[in-house]
Amino acid sequence: MRKKCLIVDEMHKSICELLLEIGIEPVYKPELDRAGILEEIGVYHGILIRSKTSVDRELVDRAGKLEFIGRAGAGLDKIDVEYVESKGIEILNAPEGNRDALAEHAVGLLLNLLNNINRADQEVRNWIWDREGNRGVELSDKTVGIIGYGYMGQAFVQRLRAFDCRVLVYDKYRKGFGTKNVEEVSLEKMFAKADILSLHIPLNEETRGWVGEDFINQFNKDIYLLNTARGEIIPIQDMISLLDSGKVLGAALDVLEKEKFDQLSEVEKTRFENLFQRKNVVLSPHVGGWTFASFKRINEVLVGKIATHYRIDWNA
């Protein structure tokens, strides 16, 4: 009997054809809500999700035939990993599919921040020609500190090499990766030397709220902050306080602590408005890994891993 896979989030149209190539029957239903997923999941051997769908105990317990969960992207924060693995279900994600997109976007955000591009653009459109006020900062003069050296962190480092800046990397769970171009350091050395901090870590109970005011105040210098990981790693009130104090000279953020604006409380709206009005903050709507190319490439990576799971010989 052919294995069946339920696809419950929007994915590139190639996904069904690719699954058929490895003998998996795709059922594409991105319109399903939570109740619909719970009702249908019992007959499927696999499920493909993005960020809309949470895979928790309730869903897993309804999924009596489930053998794999495919996450179209990198983060696993929507999945109860411990419980899923306790049931012998394999978790497959695809950081290889969007690492290049994210790294390019991160460089773009950083250059925008250091060179006041957004601010200068708006000023010129308003007939303000302020060269001195928009004097930029050269990346080659700076020391960039990176936390997290997985697929995303490595791809970002690769692109930084072109700028001749010093690169320091801390990763709690990886050791022995230092080279002549990348210095493997402790957090203490990063606090002492970094001018710029870029985050490339997953969201979990350990990292939620980790990079707050107390953490950033340990840096010897005032720093620029870049976050293309997860917004919940930096509490927004701490971000505002750090900008107010000048400890954070400027921030480039592709992610925010809360990204569903229609669910914000009045207090949260006020905090967000405070952040949005700042000229030394560059924002984008969680699109760092979201390009036309990565949309398709994620499918290819995921299907390749599903093929490997079932020991199917397949070349995309």
QUITADA-V329927 format. One record per backbone hydrogen bond with DSSP energy under -0.5 kcal/mol. CO is the residue of the C=O (numbers start at 0). NH is the residue of the N-H. E is the energy in kcal/mol with one decimal. If there is no record, write none. Layout:
co=CO nh=NH e=E
co=CO nh=NH e=E
This chain:
co=2 nh=24 e=-3.4
co=3 nh=44 e=-2.2
co=3 nh=45 e=-1.6
co=4 nh=26 e=-2.4
co=5 nh=7 e=-0.6
co=5 nh=47 e=-2.7
co=6 nh=28 e=-2.7
co=11 nh=14 e=-2.2
co=12 nh=15 e=-0.6
co=12 nh=16 e=-0.5
co=13 nh=17 e=-2.3
co=14 nh=18 e=-2.2
co=15 nh=19 e=-2.2
co=16 nh=20 e=-1.7
co=17 nh=21 e=-0.8
co=18 nh=21 e=-0.8
co=18 nh=23 e=-2.7
co=19 nh=22 e=-1.5
co=22 nh=2 e=-0.6
co=23 nh=25 e=-0.7
co=24 nh=4 e=-2.9
co=26 nh=6 e=-2.8
co=26 nh=28 e=-0.8
co=28 nh=31 e=-1.8
co=32 nh=36 e=-2.4
co=33 nh=37 e=-2.4
co=34 nh=38 e=-1.8
co=35 nh=39 e=-1.7
co=36 nh=40 e=-2.6
co=39 nh=42 e=-1.5
co=40 nh=43 e=-1.8
co=44 nh=66 e=-3.7
co=44 nh=67 e=-1.6
co=45 nh=5 e=-2.5
co=46 nh=69 e=-3.0
co=47 nh=7 e=-2.1
co=48 nh=71 e=-3.2
co=53 nh=55 e=-0.8
co=54 nh=79 e=-2.6
co=55 nh=59 e=-2.5
co=56 nh=60 e=-2.8
co=57 nh=61 e=-1.2
co=58 nh=62 e=-1.0
co=59 nh=62 e=-0.7
co=61 nh=63 e=-1.4
co=62 nh=65 e=-1.2
co=66 nh=89 e=-2.2
co=67 nh=46 e=-1.3
co=68 nh=70 e=-0.5
co=68 nh=91 e=-3.2
co=69 nh=48 e=-2.8
co=69 nh=71 e=-0.6
co=70 nh=72 e=-2.2
co=70 nh=93 e=-0.7
co=72 nh=93 e=-3.4
co=75 nh=78 e=-1.9
co=77 nh=54 e=-2.7
co=78 nh=80 e=-1.9
co=79 nh=83 e=-2.7
co=80 nh=84 e=-2.7
co=81 nh=85 e=-1.7
co=82 nh=86 e=-0.8
co=83 nh=86 e=-1.0
co=83 nh=88 e=-1.7
co=84 nh=87 e=-1.7
co=89 nh=68 e=-2.6
co=89 nh=91 e=-0.5
co=91 nh=70 e=-3.4
co=93 nh=96 e=-1.4
co=93 nh=97 e=-0.6
co=94 nh=97 e=-0.6
co=94 nh=98 e=-1.0
co=97 nh=101 e=-2.4
co=98 nh=102 e=-2.4
co=99 nh=103 e=-2.3
co=100 nh=104 e=-2.2
co=101 nh=105 e=-2.7
co=102 nh=106 e=-2.1
co=103 nh=107 e=-2.3
co=104 nh=108 e=-2.8
co=105 nh=109 e=-2.3
co=106 nh=110 e=-2.7
co=107 nh=111 e=-2.2
co=108 nh=112 e=-2.5
co=109 nh=113 e=-2.7
co=110 nh=114 e=-1.7
co=111 nh=116 e=-1.8
co=112 nh=115 e=-0.9
co=113 nh=136 e=-1.8
co=115 nh=119 e=-2.9
co=116 nh=120 e=-2.5
co=117 nh=121 e=-2.1
co=118 nh=122 e=-2.2
co=119 nh=123 e=-2.6
co=120 nh=124 e=-2.0
co=121 nh=125 e=-0.8
co=122 nh=125 e=-0.9
co=122 nh=127 e=-2.8
co=123 nh=126 e=-2.0
co=126 nh=128 e=-0.6
co=127 nh=129 e=-0.7
co=128 nh=130 e=-0.8
co=129 nh=133 e=-0.5
co=130 nh=133 e=-0.8
co=131 nh=134 e=-1.6
co=137 nh=140 e=-1.1
co=138 nh=141 e=-1.9
co=141 nh=143 e=-0.6
co=141 nh=165 e=-1.5
co=142 nh=144 e=-0.6
co=142 nh=194 e=-3.0
co=142 nh=195 e=-1.8
co=143 nh=167 e=-2.8
co=144 nh=197 e=-2.7
co=145 nh=147 e=-0.6
co=145 nh=169 e=-2.7
co=146 nh=199 e=-2.7
co=149 nh=153 e=-2.5
co=150 nh=154 e=-2.0
co=151 nh=155 e=-2.2
co=152 nh=156 e=-2.3
co=153 nh=157 e=-2.3
co=154 nh=158 e=-1.3
co=155 nh=159 e=-1.7
co=156 nh=160 e=-1.2
co=158 nh=161 e=-1.0
co=159 nh=162 e=-2.2
co=159 nh=164 e=-0.7
co=160 nh=163 e=-1.2
co=165 nh=143 e=-3.1
co=165 nh=167 e=-0.5
co=166 nh=182 e=-2.5
co=167 nh=145 e=-2.9
co=168 nh=184 e=-2.7
co=169 nh=147 e=-2.6
co=170 nh=173 e=-0.7
co=181 nh=178 e=-2.3
co=181 nh=183 e=-0.7
co=182 nh=168 e=-3.0
co=182 nh=184 e=-0.6
co=185 nh=189 e=-1.8
co=186 nh=190 e=-2.9
co=187 nh=191 e=-1.5
co=188 nh=192 e=-1.9
co=189 nh=193 e=-2.4
co=190 nh=219 e=-3.1
co=194 nh=223 e=-2.1
co=195 nh=144 e=-3.7
co=196 nh=225 e=-3.1
co=197 nh=146 e=-2.2
co=198 nh=227 e=-1.0
co=201 nh=203 e=-0.6
co=203 nh=207 e=-2.0
co=206 nh=209 e=-2.2
co=209 nh=211 e=-1.8
co=211 nh=215 e=-2.5
co=212 nh=216 e=-2.2
co=214 nh=217 e=-1.5
co=215 nh=218 e=-1.9
co=222 nh=248 e=-2.8
co=222 nh=249 e=-0.7
co=223 nh=196 e=-2.7
co=224 nh=251 e=-2.7
co=225 nh=198 e=-2.1
co=226 nh=253 e=-2.6
co=226 nh=254 e=-0.8
co=229 nh=232 e=-1.3
co=230 nh=233 e=-1.7
co=231 nh=208 e=-1.9
co=232 nh=210 e=-1.5
co=232 nh=234 e=-0.5
co=234 nh=238 e=-2.1
co=235 nh=239 e=-2.3
co=236 nh=240 e=-2.2
co=237 nh=241 e=-2.4
co=238 nh=242 e=-1.9
co=239 nh=243 e=-2.5
co=240 nh=244 e=-2.2
co=241 nh=245 e=-0.9
co=241 nh=246 e=-0.8
co=241 nh=247 e=-2.0
co=246 nh=222 e=-2.5
co=246 nh=248 e=-0.7
co=249 nh=224 e=-2.4
co=250 nh=252 e=-0.5
co=250 nh=281 e=-2.8
co=251 nh=226 e=-2.5
co=252 nh=283 e=-1.8
co=253 nh=285 e=-2.1
co=258 nh=260 e=-1.1
co=259 nh=262 e=-2.2
co=260 nh=263 e=-1.4
co=264 nh=268 e=-2.5
co=265 nh=269 e=-2.0
co=266 nh=270 e=-1.8
co=267 nh=271 e=-2.5
co=268 nh=272 e=-2.7
co=269 nh=273 e=-1.9
co=270 nh=274 e=-2.0
co=271 nh=275 e=-2.9
co=272 nh=276 e=-1.4
co=274 nh=277 e=-1.4
co=277 nh=280 e=-1.0
co=279 nh=250 e=-2.0
co=281 nh=252 e=-3.1
co=283 nh=285 e=-1.7
co=286 nh=289 e=-1.9
co=288 nh=290 e=-0.8
co=290 nh=294 e=-2.0
co=291 nh=295 e=-1.0
co=292 nh=296 e=-2.5
co=293 nh=297 e=-2.5
co=294 nh=11 e=-0.6
co=294 nh=298 e=-0.6
co=295 nh=298 e=-0.5
co=295 nh=299 e=-1.4
co=296 nh=300 e=-2.3
co=297 nh=301 e=-2.7
co=298 nh=302 e=-2.8
co=299 nh=303 e=-1.9
co=300 nh=304 e=-1.9
co=301 nh=305 e=-2.2
co=302 nh=306 e=-2.5
co=303 nh=307 e=-2.0
co=304 nh=308 e=-2.2
co=305 nh=309 e=-1.8
co=306 nh=311 e=-3.5
co=307 nh=310 e=-1.2
co=311 nh=313 e=-0.8
